[in-house]
């Protein structure tokens, strides 16, 4: 049968605890400095991230809990007495976005050094080694419980804060996408929910709402739901690979986000996502122009490409193909020949035909751009 653990005399223990508390308070400044030094040496990343002032505030809270525990009759009472302090510390850390491991590192250091001071004082007061060992076990239970309560409060506060932030982001997204919304204080609202307002953005339509729609998106995307659809606001220019099922509107100022959304929706209707996804509006401007104003699109293409049509049914196909290659290859006869699988001399002959048909328009950057758009519009009309 195991021998019974020695039990300290209750009155002697109470007197010792009173003396211990007095000595502990007197040693506070020395212990605080030792703890700061130990944290900086053992957990330099935590110390650098938190800063000296925040570390000191964590130590003060832990000292308060430690002192409350020292006055308690047993460890369970000590744990209960320290619970409000632990919860307040965890909630504050979550509110200020301090990483939990940095806070618990500081707690562990302080409680370890605090116990070393406490054990030395108990020894000076004449308590036997078995009694000090029993108190050490109680101290470990207290330290574990205090750290756990801090972590639980941190988790609860973080979850509540994240829920609030998610709600703020959802409201901000809805206001940006709704027409005639009041966007005063936009920057402040964005900062409150952890989003930075870009100078220009694009609206992206994502996978069906309810799926993991944020996966594969840039970390600075504002993601939520609008009118039953999963959407995201993406910073322009795009510097990130996008999900294949994304449909992205044109780049606009934040106040014009509804226009980008409308274009993304039209793009999704008229271009096959399965064949071309992800879809970016800039790659399908001809389709967008044509679907926005079909009559104007046809008229524009017919007017700009009238020289091709005047060449007759036999010459028009090869002149059109040559014009597209010439525009894409920046007028290089060699590259035009390669693109059309022709001999270079044949390509030059065709380019001469273009010059005869279009004249000085081929030397005007604006007209070249219009010709390229007209060709895309005509291809969209045919399809």
Buried (B, 14 or more C-beta within 10 A) or exposed (E): EEEEEEEBEEEEBEEBBEBBBEBBEEBBEEBBEBBBEBBBEEBEEBBEBBEEEBBBBBBBBBBBBBBBBBBBEEBEEBBEBBBBBBBBBBBBBBEEEBBBEBBBBBBBBBBBBBBEBBBEBBEEBEBEEEBBEBBBEBBEBBBEBBBBBBBEBBEBBBEEBEEEBBEBBBEBBBBBBBEEBEBEEBEEBBEBBBBEBBEBBBBBBBBEEEEEBBEBBBEEBBBBBBEEBBBBBBBBEBEEEBBEBBBBBBBBEBEBBBBBBBBBBBBBEBBEBEEBBBBBBEEBBBBBBBBEEEEEBBEBBBEBBEBBEEBEEEBBEBBBBBBBBBBBBEBBBEBBBBBBEBEBEBBBEBBEBBBEBBEEBBEEEEBBEBBBBBBBBBBBBEE
